Amino acid sequence: MALAAIIIATFIFPIAILLMLLGWRKSIRKEVQRHNENKLRLIKTLERIITLKNKLINLLRY
């Protein structure tokens, strides 16, 4: 019984913790990627708004 506990403590727990950390890192990476995609979408929208504003100003100028 004690031998089984030692085996579990030395081999299975560290592997389980490692797998958990790897999954955690992957989910963080996905979240960061989603955040970056949202930022890019926002930047493109702002660029469109600025170009439309400039076109409007040019139309009103003449």
Secondary structure by P-SEA (a helix, b strand, c coil): caaaaaaaaccaaaaaaaaaaaaaaaaaaaaaaaaaaaaaaaaaaaaaaaaaaaaaaaaaac
